Amino acid sequence: MREIVYPELIIILFLLLSLLRPFVKGLWAMDGLVWLPGMSLLLAAGLFPAYGFRPECIPLLIYTLIVNIAAIPQVRESAGPDTREKRYEPKRALSAAGIFVLCAVTAPLFIFSPKIPQGLLSEGVQTRIIRNESARHNYFLRIYSPLAEESGPRPLVFLAPPEAGSVHTVDRICAGLRDQGFMVLSFSRRGLDFPAAREGKKYYVSPARINAMWQAFRNGTEANKANTRGKFLESERQKDIEFLLPLVCLNRDEKGAALIPGLWSSGDGLPVFIAAYGAAGSAAVYLFEQPGFAARYANVKGIAAVESRFWSSYQAAAPRDMKAQWLPQPAIPVLYLVSDRAFAPAQSGGKPPRKARPNHYRAVLDTFKNTAAPAALAAFAGAGPFAYCDYPLTHPVYPFLFPGQMKNAAKSNAPVDDAAGYIGNFFLMLLTRPDLLNEPPARPDDSPAYNPFIMPERRPVFSNTLLELRDLPVF
């Protein structure tokens, strides 16, 4: 069931009252109704800082602005001195047209309204602040602990969110992995993430930084300037991972105290997995290509790189002639989870477009094909670039505006649960198959099924999946 936010209903009500005035004689004497459009404009403008950028609200905002401009003469008359009797003149034709347009601009609000309550989850979630003194960065951590009564050590998922949207776009993904049986730790960084989140507060970035994120997303594999912006994002996310990953693996904060109290000690060596979105996914793969990095973090068993474009793999060239020249070779298994646009039309069942579109996933495809470590390349049929986060529930307009290439693909009724379950199943497969990591069982003298931690559960995934594997079983 879709959830209409209350301010939206108030905006519509205020506008309707002012537009219905010519048709209801009892409202003619209520001069105060001319102020309602102004109040609607303030509420419409406030939707964006309160609930994030919602494109479906833009038509209503523009309409409200136009109504206020048209109402300026009435507002001036109402605010002027009452030295003469004011006579209201109904303009029914204009109001009827206004009501018709209002219905048109409010339709997207109902079609693309959030399907779940707004705001971050709080049940079972701890928050921490970590300070990187050398870089002068504040990290706001969110730690998702399983709600099950069974207590004990669990594998940990270190989830690096997308730079645009940050933890607000992966909150339900984190909860899904938590409910599957993992501990989950995510973060946002003030000054980079849009927005960073700290105990109900949001910290935004400059419009120039937002535009840089958008340009990298749209043209980072085609245009040099946009590619440079994408490389900057990957470099910054690499710094984030390099600072936080040692703390996560040792369960220690920057001061040496337990990062997650009561979870485990540094000697337990519990498995850690990295789920990284956007620039963070590329950064994680680049790091685990570096000599000795995987050995230094031996308890990191695998990476899920979600919608990562690998901008740093491209070299500057003539516009629209960029090619991926540097392909990383990560030393641990990687799941590349991408839009179905990455797959050829013949494989996905779609029709080739009349004009060839640039494939933003060229570096991903080449990296997958040339890797020596086990790897998987997967996409949900019909999934666009915003299908593997919370947007299908919180901002349905984004998956609609950026769909996959399989237009008529059957969609799951639980896309967010499927995305979390698919990532979790990949990690679970690595837990149950230590031979894929060239590792012995957890305790060689006992049963190979022995694990010193609580094993997560496998989750059903109802989305149709396009999958290619390299030295991995189906999961």
Sine and cosine of phi, psi and omega as CSV:
sin_phi,cos_phi,sin_psi,cos_psi,sin_omega,cos_omega
0.00,0.00,0.74,-0.67,-0.02,-1.00
-0.97,0.23,0.49,-0.87,-0.02,-1.00
-0.90,-0.45,0.91,-0.42,0.07,-1.00
-1.00,0.07,0.80,-0.60,0.00,-1.00
-0.94,0.34,0.66,-0.75,-0.09,-1.00
-0.84,0.55,-0.65,0.76,0.04,-1.00
-0.84,0.55,-0.55,0.84,0.02,-1.00
-0.90,0.45,-0.68,0.73,0.01,-1.00
-0.91,0.41,-0.61,0.79,0.02,-1.00
-0.91,0.41,-0.66,0.75,0.04,-1.00
-0.86,0.52,-0.74,0.67,-0.01,-1.00
-0.88,0.47,-0.67,0.74,-0.01,-1.00
-0.89,0.45,-0.71,0.70,0.00,-1.00
-0.88,0.48,-0.69,0.72,0.00,-1.00
-0.92,0.40,-0.64,0.77,0.01,-1.00
-0.90,0.43,-0.66,0.75,0.00,-1.00
-0.87,0.50,-0.68,0.73,0.00,-1.00
-0.94,0.34,-0.55,0.84,-0.01,-1.00
-0.98,0.18,-0.47,0.88,0.00,-1.00
-0.99,0.13,-0.16,0.99,-0.06,-1.00
-0.81,0.58,-0.68,0.73,0.00,-1.00
-0.90,0.44,-0.37,0.93,-0.06,-1.00
-1.00,-0.08,-0.18,0.98,-0.04,-1.00
-0.86,-0.50,0.96,-0.29,-0.10,-0.99
-0.88,0.47,-0.48,0.87,0.01,-1.00
-0.92,0.39,-0.28,0.96,-0.01,-1.00
-1.00,-0.07,-0.11,0.99,-0.09,-1.00
-0.89,0.46,-0.58,0.82,-0.07,-1.00
-0.99,0.16,-0.12,0.99,-0.04,-1.00
-1.00,0.02,0.99,0.11,-0.02,-1.00
-0.91,0.42,-0.38,0.92,-0.03,-1.00
-0.92,0.40,-0.25,0.97,0.01,-1.00
-0.91,0.42,-0.35,0.94,-0.01,-1.00
-0.93,0.37,-0.27,0.96,0.00,-1.00
-1.00,0.03,-0.20,0.98,-0.04,-1.00
-0.90,0.44,-0.65,0.76,0.05,-1.00
-0.85,0.52,-0.59,0.81,0.04,-1.00
-0.90,0.44,-0.66,0.75,0.05,-1.00
-0.91,0.41,-0.59,0.81,0.04,-1.00
-0.90,0.44,-0.63,0.78,0.00,-1.00
-0.90,0.43,-0.67,0.74,0.03,-1.00
-0.89,0.46,-0.67,0.74,0.01,-1.00
-0.92,0.39,-0.65,0.76,-0.01,-1.00
-0.90,0.43,-0.65,0.76,0.04,-1.00
-0.92,0.38,-0.52,0.85,-0.02,-1.00
-0.97,0.23,-0.22,0.98,0.01,-1.00
-0.88,0.47,-0.59,0.81,-0.14,-0.99
-0.95,0.30,-0.74,0.67,0.07,-1.00
-0.93,0.37,-0.44,0.90,-0.05,-1.00
-0.99,0.16,-0.63,0.78,-0.14,-0.99
-0.84,-0.55,0.18,0.98,-0.01,-1.00
1.00,0.08,0.17,-0.99,-0.03,-1.00
-0.94,0.33,0.87,-0.50,-0.03,-1.00
-0.81,-0.59,0.98,-0.19,-0.05,-1.00
-0.84,0.54,-0.50,0.86,-0.03,-1.00
-0.92,0.39,-0.25,0.97,0.02,-1.00
-1.00,-0.01,-0.19,0.98,-0.06,-1.00
-0.90,0.44,-0.71,0.70,0.04,-1.00
-0.84,0.54,-0.64,0.77,0.02,-1.00
-0.91,0.41,-0.65,0.76,0.02,-1.00
-0.89,0.46,-0.71,0.70,0.01,-1.00
-0.90,0.43,-0.68,0.73,0.02,-1.00
-0.88,0.48,-0.70,0.72,0.00,-1.00
-0.89,0.46,-0.62,0.78,0.05,-1.00
-0.89,0.46,-0.69,0.73,0.01,-1.00
-0.90,0.44,-0.68,0.74,0.03,-1.00
-0.87,0.50,-0.64,0.77,0.00,-1.00
-0.93,0.38,-0.62,0.79,0.04,-1.00
-0.90,0.43,-0.67,0.74,0.01,-1.00
-0.92,0.39,-0.44,0.90,-0.05,-1.00
-1.00,0.01,0.01,1.00,-0.05,-1.00
-0.83,0.55,-0.71,0.71,0.03,-1.00
-0.86,0.51,-0.65,0.76,0.01,-1.00
-0.92,0.40,-0.62,0.79,0.01,-1.00
-0.91,0.42,-0.67,0.74,0.02,-1.00
-0.88,0.47,-0.68,0.74,0.00,-1.00
-0.91,0.42,-0.65,0.76,-0.02,-1.00
-0.92,0.38,-0.56,0.83,-0.03,-1.00
-0.99,0.11,-0.20,0.98,-0.05,-1.00
-0.97,0.24,0.15,-0.99,0.01,-1.00
-0.91,0.42,0.65,-0.76,-0.05,-1.00
-1.00,0.04,0.89,0.46,-0.05,-1.00
-1.00,0.01,-0.27,0.96,0.04,-1.00
-0.67,-0.74,0.36,-0.93,-0.02,-1.00
-0.94,0.35,0.78,-0.62,0.02,-1.00
-1.00,-0.04,0.69,-0.72,-0.03,-1.00
-0.88,-0.48,0.84,-0.54,-0.02,-1.00
-0.99,0.17,0.73,-0.68,0.02,-1.00
-0.92,-0.40,0.95,-0.32,-0.01,-1.00
-0.91,0.42,0.69,-0.72,0.06,-1.00
-0.85,-0.53,0.99,0.17,-0.16,-0.99
-0.93,0.38,-0.65,0.76,-0.04,-1.00
-0.89,0.45,-0.69,0.73,0.00,-1.00
-0.91,0.40,-0.65,0.76,0.01,-1.00
-0.93,0.38,-0.60,0.80,0.02,-1.00
-0.90,0.45,-0.66,0.75,0.04,-1.00
-0.91,0.42,-0.62,0.79,0.02,-1.00
-0.90,0.44,-0.63,0.78,0.03,-1.00
-0.91,0.40,-0.64,0.76,0.02,-1.00
-0.88,0.47,-0.72,0.69,0.01,-1.00
-0.92,0.40,-0.60,0.80,0.03,-1.00
-0.87,0.49,-0.67,0.75,0.04,-1.00
-0.88,0.47,-0.61,0.79,-0.02,-1.00
-0.93,0.37,-0.67,0.74,-0.07,-1.00
-0.98,0.19,-0.33,0.94,0.03,-1.00
-1.00,0.01,-0.24,0.97,0.01,-1.00
-0.84,0.54,-0.69,0.72,0.02,-1.00
-0.87,0.49,-0.47,0.88,0.01,-1.00
-0.89,0.45,-0.62,0.79,-0.01,-1.00
-0.99,0.16,-0.58,0.82,-0.02,-1.00
-0.95,0.32,-0.65,0.76,-0.11,-0.99
-0.92,-0.40,0.40,0.92,0.02,-1.00
-0.94,0.34,0.40,-0.92,0.00,-1.00
-0.85,0.52,0.61,-0.79,0.02,-1.00
-1.00,-0.03,-0.15,0.99,0.00,-1.00
-0.71,-0.70,0.32,-0.95,0.06,-1.00
-0.87,0.50,0.57,-0.82,0.00,-1.00
-0.97,0.26,0.35,-0.94,0.04,-1.00
0.98,-0.22,0.38,-0.93,0.00,-1.00
-0.98,0.20,0.48,-0.87,0.05,-1.00
-0.93,0.36,0.48,-0.88,0.03,-1.00
-0.84,-0.55,-0.43,0.90,-0.03,-1.00
-0.92,0.40,0.82,-0.57,0.02,-1.00
0.95,0.30,0.26,0.97,-0.05,-1.00
-0.90,-0.43,0.82,-0.57,0.13,-0.99
-0.98,-0.20,0.49,-0.87,0.04,-1.00
-0.85,-0.53,0.62,-0.79,0.02,-1.00
-0.67,-0.74,0.39,-0.92,0.12,-0.99
-0.87,-0.49,0.82,-0.58,0.03,-1.00
-0.90,-0.43,0.71,-0.71,-0.05,-1.00
-0.92,-0.38,0.82,-0.57,0.14,-0.99
-0.99,-0.11,0.99,-0.15,-0.12,-0.99
-0.91,0.40,-0.63,0.78,-0.06,-1.00
-0.91,0.41,-0.62,0.79,0.01,-1.00
-1.00,-0.10,-0.14,0.99,-0.02,-1.00
0.86,0.52,0.72,0.69,0.03,-1.00
-0.91,-0.41,0.64,-0.77,0.14,-0.99
-0.97,-0.25,0.78,-0.63,0.07,-1.00
-0.94,-0.35,0.79,-0.62,0.05,-1.00
-0.98,-0.20,0.94,-0.33,-0.08,-1.00
-1.00,-0.03,0.56,-0.83,0.15,-0.99
-0.81,-0.59,0.85,-0.52,-0.09,-1.00
-0.91,-0.41,0.88,-0.47,-0.05,-1.00
-0.98,-0.19,0.92,-0.39,0.00,-1.00
-0.98,-0.18,0.68,-0.73,0.01,-1.00
-0.82,0.58,0.63,-0.78,-0.03,-1.00
-1.00,0.03,-0.12,0.99,-0.03,-1.00
-0.91,0.42,0.47,-0.88,-0.02,-1.00
-0.93,0.36,-0.48,0.88,-0.02,-1.00
-0.92,0.40,0.84,-0.54,-0.02,-1.00
-0.94,-0.33,0.42,-0.91,-0.01,-1.00
0.52,-0.86,0.13,-0.99,-0.01,-1.00
-0.91,0.41,0.59,-0.81,-0.01,-1.00
-0.70,-0.72,0.43,-0.91,0.13,-0.99
-0.88,0.48,0.51,-0.86,-0.07,-1.00
-0.92,-0.38,0.70,-0.71,0.14,-0.99
-0.97,-0.26,0.87,-0.49,0.09,-1.00
-1.00,-0.08,0.96,-0.29,-0.14,-0.99
-0.96,-0.28,0.91,-0.42,0.05,-1.00
-1.00,-0.09,0.88,-0.48,-0.13,-0.99
-0.98,0.20,0.20,-0.98,0.13,-0.99
-0.92,0.40,0.52,-0.86,-0.03,-1.00
-0.92,0.39,-0.54,0.84,0.06,-1.00
-0.99,-0.11,0.92,-0.39,-0.05,-1.00
0.97,-0.23,-0.56,0.83,0.10,-0.99
0.80,0.60,-0.62,-0.79,-0.12,-0.99
-0.91,0.41,-0.33,0.94,0.02,-1.00
-0.92,0.39,-0.34,0.94,-0.01,-1.00
-1.00,-0.10,-0.14,0.99,-0.05,-1.00
-0.78,-0.62,0.22,0.98,-0.04,-1.00
-0.86,0.50,-0.72,0.69,-0.01,-1.00
-0.96,0.28,-0.48,0.88,0.10,-1.00
-0.90,0.44,-0.71,0.71,0.05,-1.00
-0.86,0.50,-0.68,0.73,0.00,-1.00
-0.91,0.42,-0.60,0.80,0.04,-1.00
-0.90,0.43,-0.67,0.74,0.06,-1.00
-0.92,0.40,-0.62,0.79,0.07,-1.00
-0.87,0.49,-0.71,0.70,-0.01,-1.00
-0.93,0.36,-0.35,0.93,0.06,-1.00
-0.98,0.21,-0.29,0.96,0.06,-1.00
0.86,-0.52,0.13,0.99,0.04,-1.00
-0.99,-0.11,0.47,-0.88,0.35,-0.94
-0.98,0.18,0.61,-0.79,-0.03,-1.00
-0.75,-0.66,0.74,-0.68,0.07,-1.00
-0.80,-0.60,0.86,-0.51,0.08,-1.00
-0.85,-0.52,0.12,-0.99,-0.09,-1.00
-0.40,-0.91,0.28,-0.96,0.22,-0.97
-0.65,-0.76,0.49,-0.87,-0.06,-1.00
-0.88,-0.47,0.82,-0.57,0.01,-1.00
-0.92,0.38,0.75,-0.66,-0.01,-1.00
0.98,-0.19,-0.29,0.96,0.03,-1.00
-0.85,-0.53,-0.77,0.64,-0.04,-1.00
-0.96,0.29,0.57,-0.82,0.00,-1.00
-0.82,-0.58,0.99,-0.16,-0.11,0.99
-0.99,-0.15,0.39,-0.92,0.19,-0.98
-0.97,0.22,0.55,-0.84,-0.11,-0.99
-0.84,-0.54,0.76,-0.65,0.04,-1.00
-0.63,-0.78,0.98,-0.22,0.11,-0.99
0.72,0.69,0.83,0.56,0.05,-1.00
1.00,0.01,-0.25,0.97,0.01,-1.00
-1.00,-0.10,0.52,-0.85,0.05,-1.00
-0.87,-0.50,0.71,-0.70,0.04,-1.00
-0.91,-0.42,0.86,-0.51,-0.08,-1.00
-0.99,-0.12,0.14,-0.99,0.04,-1.00
-0.89,-0.45,0.09,-1.00,-0.06,-1.00
-0.94,0.33,0.42,-0.91,0.09,-1.00
-0.84,0.54,-0.54,0.84,0.03,-1.00
-0.90,0.44,-0.63,0.78,0.03,-1.00
-0.92,0.38,-0.63,0.77,0.04,-1.00
-0.89,0.46,-0.69,0.72,0.02,-1.00
-0.89,0.45,-0.60,0.80,0.03,-1.00
-0.89,0.45,-0.66,0.75,0.05,-1.00
-0.88,0.47,-0.69,0.73,-0.02,-1.00
-0.91,0.42,-0.70,0.71,-0.01,-1.00
-0.90,0.44,-0.64,0.77,0.04,-1.00
-0.89,0.45,-0.66,0.75,0.01,-1.00
-0.90,0.43,-0.69,0.73,-0.09,-1.00
-0.98,0.18,-0.63,0.78,-0.16,-0.99
-0.73,-0.68,0.29,0.96,-0.10,-0.99
-0.91,0.42,-0.32,0.95,0.04,-1.00
-0.97,-0.24,0.09,1.00,-0.08,-1.00
-0.82,-0.57,-0.55,0.83,-0.09,-1.00
-0.88,-0.48,0.66,-0.75,-0.08,-1.00
-0.87,0.49,-0.71,0.70,-0.06,-1.00
-0.90,0.44,-0.71,0.70,0.03,-1.00
-0.90,0.43,-0.59,0.80,0.02,-1.00
-0.90,0.43,-0.63,0.77,0.04,-1.00
-0.88,0.47,-0.62,0.79,0.05,-1.00
-0.92,0.40,-0.62,0.78,0.06,-1.00
-0.91,0.41,-0.64,0.77,0.05,-1.00
-0.88,0.47,-0.60,0.80,0.04,-1.00
-0.89,0.46,-0.69,0.72,0.00,-1.00
-0.89,0.46,-0.67,0.74,0.02,-1.00
-0.91,0.42,-0.62,0.79,0.03,-1.00
-0.90,0.43,-0.67,0.74,0.00,-1.00
-0.93,0.37,-0.64,0.77,0.04,-1.00
-0.93,0.37,-0.52,0.85,0.07,-1.00
-0.89,0.45,-0.65,0.76,0.05,-1.00
-0.89,0.45,-0.64,0.77,0.03,-1.00
-0.87,0.49,-0.74,0.68,-0.03,-1.00
-0.92,0.40,-0.66,0.75,0.00,-1.00
-0.89,0.46,-0.53,0.85,0.02,-1.00
-0.99,0.16,-0.68,0.73,-0.13,-0.99
-1.00,0.09,-0.55,0.83,-0.09,-1.00
-0.86,0.51,-0.69,0.73,0.05,-1.00
-0.87,0.50,-0.60,0.80,0.03,-1.00
-0.92,0.39,-0.64,0.77,0.00,-1.00
-0.91,0.41,-0.71,0.70,-0.06,-1.00
-0.92,0.39,-0.51,0.86,0.00,-1.00
-1.00,-0.08,-0.12,0.99,-0.11,-0.99
0.80,0.60,0.76,0.65,0.03,-1.00
-0.72,-0.69,0.64,-0.77,0.11,-0.99
-1.00,0.09,-0.09,-1.00,-0.09,-1.00
-0.93,0.37,-0.24,0.97,0.02,-1.00
-0.98,-0.21,0.02,1.00,0.04,-1.00
1.00,-0.08,-0.10,1.00,0.04,-1.00
-0.99,0.15,0.23,-0.97,-0.01,-1.00
-0.89,0.46,0.77,-0.64,0.04,-1.00
-0.95,0.32,-0.71,0.70,0.08,-1.00
-0.86,-0.51,0.99,-0.12,-0.09,-1.00
-0.82,0.57,0.72,-0.69,0.07,-1.00
0.98,0.18,0.07,1.00,-0.06,-1.00
-0.99,0.14,-0.90,0.44,0.02,-1.00
-0.25,-0.97,0.23,-0.97,0.08,-1.00
-0.98,-0.19,0.20,-0.98,-0.08,-1.00
-0.90,0.43,-0.38,0.92,-0.04,-1.00
-0.99,0.11,-0.17,0.99,-0.05,-1.00
-0.94,0.34,-0.51,0.86,0.03,-1.00
0.88,0.47,0.59,0.81,0.02,-1.00
-0.92,0.40,0.52,-0.85,-0.06,-1.00
-0.92,0.38,0.60,-0.80,0.05,-1.00
-0.84,-0.54,0.66,-0.75,0.07,-1.00
-0.84,-0.55,0.50,-0.86,0.01,-1.00
-0.93,-0.37,0.86,-0.52,0.18,-0.98
-0.93,-0.37,0.89,-0.45,-0.16,-0.99
-0.73,-0.68,0.73,-0.68,-0.06,-1.00
-0.97,-0.24,0.55,-0.84,0.13,-0.99
0.85,0.52,-0.76,-0.65,-0.04,-1.00
-0.87,0.49,-0.50,0.86,-0.01,-1.00
-0.92,0.39,-0.58,0.82,0.04,-1.00
-0.90,0.44,-0.70,0.71,0.07,-1.00
-0.88,0.48,-0.70,0.71,-0.04,-1.00
-0.87,0.49,-0.66,0.75,-0.01,-1.00
-0.90,0.43,-0.67,0.74,0.02,-1.00
-0.91,0.42,-0.67,0.74,0.04,-1.00
-0.87,0.49,-0.66,0.75,-0.02,-1.00
-0.90,0.44,-0.66,0.75,-0.05,-1.00
-0.99,0.15,0.10,1.00,0.21,-0.98
-1.00,-0.01,-0.41,0.91,-0.07,-1.00
-0.90,0.45,0.66,-0.75,-0.01,-1.00
-0.84,0.54,0.77,-0.64,0.06,-1.00
0.99,0.11,-0.19,0.98,-0.07,-1.00
-0.93,0.37,-0.71,0.70,0.00,-1.00
-0.90,0.43,-0.59,0.81,0.03,-1.00
-0.93,0.37,-0.57,0.82,0.00,-1.00
-0.92,0.39,-0.53,0.85,0.01,-1.00
-0.87,-0.49,0.91,0.42,-0.11,-0.99
-0.92,0.40,-0.39,0.92,0.00,-1.00
-0.99,0.12,-0.02,1.00,0.16,-0.99
-0.99,0.10,0.91,-0.42,-0.18,-0.98
-0.99,-0.17,-0.33,0.94,-0.05,-1.00
-0.12,-0.99,0.28,-0.96,-0.02,-1.00
-0.78,-0.62,0.67,-0.74,0.23,-0.97
-0.93,-0.37,0.95,-0.32,0.02,-1.00
-0.99,-0.13,0.93,-0.36,-0.14,-0.99
-0.97,-0.26,0.87,-0.49,0.04,-1.00
0.79,0.61,0.75,0.66,0.04,-1.00
-0.98,-0.19,0.70,-0.71,-0.11,-0.99
-0.98,-0.21,-0.22,0.98,0.02,-1.00
0.84,0.54,0.81,0.58,-0.02,-1.00
-0.88,0.48,-0.55,0.83,-0.04,-1.00
-0.94,0.35,-0.19,0.98,0.04,-1.00
-0.98,0.21,-0.26,0.97,-0.06,-1.00
-1.00,-0.03,0.55,-0.83,0.07,-1.00
-0.95,-0.30,0.51,-0.86,0.01,-1.00
-0.87,0.50,0.67,-0.74,-0.01,-1.00
-0.41,-0.91,-0.08,-1.00,0.06,-1.00
-0.88,0.47,0.50,-0.86,0.00,-1.00
-0.80,0.60,0.66,-0.75,0.01,-1.00
0.89,0.45,0.36,0.93,0.03,-1.00
-0.73,-0.68,0.42,0.91,-0.02,-1.00
-0.97,0.23,0.57,-0.82,0.02,-1.00
-0.71,-0.70,0.56,-0.83,0.06,-1.00
-0.96,0.26,0.90,-0.45,-0.07,-1.00
-0.94,-0.35,-0.39,0.92,0.01,-1.00
-0.90,-0.43,0.93,-0.37,-0.05,-1.00
-0.95,-0.32,0.88,-0.48,-0.02,-1.00
-0.93,0.38,0.46,-0.89,0.03,-1.00
-0.83,-0.55,0.98,0.19,-0.04,-1.00
-0.90,0.44,0.53,-0.85,-0.08,-1.00
-1.00,-0.02,0.01,1.00,0.02,-1.00
-0.77,-0.64,0.31,-0.95,-0.04,-1.00
-0.89,0.46,0.59,-0.81,-0.02,-1.00
-0.73,-0.68,0.70,-0.71,0.21,-0.98
-0.98,-0.20,0.87,-0.49,0.09,-1.00
-0.99,-0.14,0.96,-0.28,-0.04,-1.00
-0.97,-0.25,0.90,-0.43,-0.19,-0.98
-0.72,-0.70,0.12,-0.99,0.14,-0.99
-0.92,0.39,0.43,-0.90,0.05,-1.00
-0.94,0.35,-0.09,1.00,0.09,-1.00
-0.91,0.42,-0.36,0.93,0.00,-1.00
-0.94,0.34,-0.40,0.92,-0.05,-1.00
-1.00,0.00,0.51,-0.86,0.01,-1.00
-0.90,0.44,0.52,-0.85,0.00,-1.00
-0.82,0.57,-0.56,0.83,-0.02,-1.00
-0.91,0.41,-0.54,0.84,0.00,-1.00
-0.98,0.21,-0.58,0.81,-0.11,-0.99
-1.00,0.01,-0.15,0.99,0.03,-1.00
1.00,0.04,0.01,1.00,0.01,-1.00
-1.00,0.07,0.14,-0.99,0.03,-1.00
-0.99,-0.12,0.67,-0.74,0.03,-1.00
-0.86,0.51,0.71,-0.70,0.02,-1.00
-0.92,0.40,0.42,-0.91,0.00,-1.00
-0.87,0.49,-0.66,0.76,0.03,-1.00
-0.90,-0.43,0.80,-0.60,-0.07,-1.00
-0.87,0.49,0.76,-0.64,0.04,-1.00
-0.99,-0.11,0.52,-0.85,0.04,-1.00
-0.91,0.41,0.64,-0.77,0.02,-1.00
-1.00,-0.06,0.95,-0.30,-0.04,-1.00
-0.95,0.31,-0.07,1.00,-0.07,-1.00
-0.95,-0.30,0.34,0.94,-0.04,-1.00
-0.85,0.52,-0.71,0.71,-0.02,-1.00
-0.92,0.39,-0.57,0.82,0.04,-1.00
-0.90,0.44,-0.74,0.67,-0.02,-1.00
-0.89,0.46,-0.70,0.72,-0.02,-1.00
-0.92,0.39,-0.62,0.79,0.04,-1.00
-0.90,0.45,-0.69,0.72,0.01,-1.00
-0.89,0.46,-0.68,0.74,-0.06,-1.00
-0.94,0.33,-0.46,0.89,-0.10,-0.99
-0.97,-0.23,0.04,1.00,-0.05,-1.00
-0.97,0.25,0.51,-0.86,0.05,-1.00
-1.00,-0.10,-0.43,0.90,0.00,-1.00
-0.99,0.14,0.35,-0.94,0.07,-1.00
-0.84,0.55,0.62,-0.79,-0.05,-1.00
-0.42,-0.91,0.36,-0.93,0.06,-1.00
-0.68,-0.74,0.65,-0.76,0.09,-1.00
-0.88,-0.47,0.87,-0.49,-0.14,-0.99
-0.66,-0.75,0.47,-0.88,0.09,-1.00
-0.47,-0.88,0.61,-0.79,0.15,-0.99
-0.98,0.19,0.70,-0.71,0.01,-1.00
-0.87,0.49,0.81,-0.59,-0.01,-1.00
1.00,0.07,0.04,1.00,-0.07,-1.00
-0.99,0.11,0.76,-0.65,0.13,-0.99
-1.00,-0.04,-0.15,-0.99,-0.06,-1.00
-0.94,0.35,-0.21,0.98,0.00,-1.00
-0.93,-0.36,0.41,0.91,-0.09,-1.00
-1.00,0.04,-0.29,0.96,-0.15,-0.99
-0.96,-0.29,0.38,0.92,0.05,-1.00
-0.77,-0.63,-0.34,-0.94,-0.05,-1.00
-0.99,0.15,-0.14,0.99,-0.14,-0.99
-0.84,0.55,-0.59,0.81,0.05,-1.00
-0.84,0.54,-0.38,0.93,0.03,-1.00
-0.98,-0.20,-0.63,0.78,-0.11,-0.99
-1.00,-0.07,-0.54,0.84,-0.02,-1.00
-0.65,-0.76,0.95,0.32,-0.08,-1.00
-0.86,0.51,-0.32,0.95,-0.03,-1.00
-0.92,0.40,-0.52,0.85,-0.03,-1.00
-0.92,0.40,-0.76,0.66,0.09,-1.00
-0.87,0.50,-0.49,0.87,0.03,-1.00
-0.94,0.33,-0.68,0.73,-0.02,-1.00
-0.96,0.28,-0.46,0.89,-0.02,-1.00
-0.81,-0.58,0.96,0.30,-0.04,-1.00
-0.99,0.14,0.12,-0.99,0.15,-0.99
-0.97,0.23,0.03,-1.00,-0.04,-1.00
-0.99,0.11,-0.30,0.95,0.07,-1.00
-1.00,0.06,1.00,0.01,-0.13,-0.99
-0.89,0.45,-0.56,0.83,-0.11,-0.99
-0.97,-0.25,0.31,0.95,-0.01,-1.00
-0.92,0.38,0.62,-0.78,0.06,-1.00
-0.93,0.38,0.78,-0.62,-0.05,-1.00
-0.98,-0.21,0.55,-0.84,0.06,-1.00
-0.97,0.26,0.49,-0.87,0.08,-1.00
-0.98,0.18,-0.15,0.99,-0.01,-1.00
-0.72,-0.70,0.92,0.40,-0.09,-1.00
-0.90,0.43,-0.57,0.82,-0.02,-1.00
-0.95,0.33,-0.68,0.74,0.07,-1.00
-0.88,0.47,-0.61,0.79,0.02,-1.00
-0.91,0.41,-0.68,0.74,-0.01,-1.00
-0.89,0.45,-0.73,0.68,0.02,-1.00
-0.90,0.44,-0.68,0.74,-0.01,-1.00
-0.91,0.42,-0.60,0.80,-0.02,-1.00
-0.93,0.38,-0.69,0.72,0.05,-1.00
-0.89,0.46,-0.71,0.70,0.01,-1.00
-0.90,0.44,-0.61,0.80,0.03,-1.00
-0.92,0.40,-0.58,0.82,0.08,-1.00
-0.89,0.46,-0.72,0.70,0.03,-1.00
-0.91,0.42,-0.64,0.77,0.01,-1.00
-0.89,0.45,-0.64,0.77,0.04,-1.00
-0.87,0.50,-0.65,0.76,0.03,-1.00
-0.92,0.39,-0.54,0.84,0.04,-1.00
-0.92,0.39,-0.62,0.79,-0.09,-1.00
-1.00,0.02,-0.12,0.99,0.00,-1.00
-0.80,-0.60,0.94,0.35,-0.01,-1.00
-0.89,0.45,-0.32,0.95,0.03,-1.00
-0.90,0.43,-0.42,0.91,0.03,-1.00
-0.94,0.35,-0.36,0.93,0.00,-1.00
-0.98,-0.21,0.14,0.99,-0.05,-1.00
0.85,0.52,0.65,0.76,0.00,-1.00
-0.88,-0.47,0.48,-0.88,0.12,-0.99
-0.97,0.23,0.25,-0.97,0.10,-0.99
-0.84,0.54,0.27,-0.96,-0.08,-1.00
-0.84,0.54,-0.58,0.81,0.06,-1.00
-0.65,-0.76,0.99,-0.17,-0.14,-0.99
-0.82,0.57,-0.53,0.85,-0.08,-1.00
-0.99,0.11,-0.08,1.00,0.02,-1.00
-0.92,-0.39,-0.19,-0.98,0.02,-1.00
-0.91,0.42,0.64,-0.77,0.06,-1.00
-0.87,0.49,-0.29,0.96,-0.01,-1.00
-0.99,0.16,-0.12,0.99,-0.02,-1.00
-0.92,0.39,0.69,-0.73,0.11,-0.99
-0.67,-0.74,0.67,-0.74,0.00,-1.00
-0.99,0.13,0.39,0.92,-0.01,-1.00
-0.51,-0.86,0.23,-0.97,0.04,-1.00
-0.98,0.22,0.83,-0.56,-0.07,-1.00
-0.98,0.21,0.77,-0.64,0.08,-1.00
-0.89,0.45,0.22,-0.98,-0.01,-1.00
-0.99,-0.12,0.46,-0.89,0.13,-0.99
-0.99,0.13,0.67,-0.74,-0.03,-1.00
-0.93,-0.37,0.64,-0.77,0.08,-1.00
-0.94,0.34,0.61,-0.79,0.04,-1.00
-0.85,-0.53,0.85,-0.52,-0.13,-0.99
-0.99,-0.13,-0.17,0.99,0.04,-1.00
-0.96,0.28,0.63,-0.77,0.12,-0.99
-0.94,0.34,0.75,-0.66,-0.16,-0.99
-0.89,-0.46,0.73,-0.68,0.19,-0.98
-1.00,-0.05,0.80,-0.60,-0.17,-0.98
-0.60,-0.80,0.73,-0.69,0.18,-0.98
-0.80,-0.60,0.65,-0.76,-0.11,-0.99
-0.81,-0.58,0.53,-0.85,0.13,-0.99
-0.77,-0.64,0.96,-0.29,0.04,-1.00
0.86,0.51,0.55,0.83,0.05,-1.00
-0.72,-0.70,0.51,-0.86,0.12,-0.99
-0.99,0.14,0.28,-0.96,0.09,-1.00
-0.91,0.42,0.67,-0.74,-0.05,-1.00
-0.82,-0.58,0.00,0.00,0.00,0.00
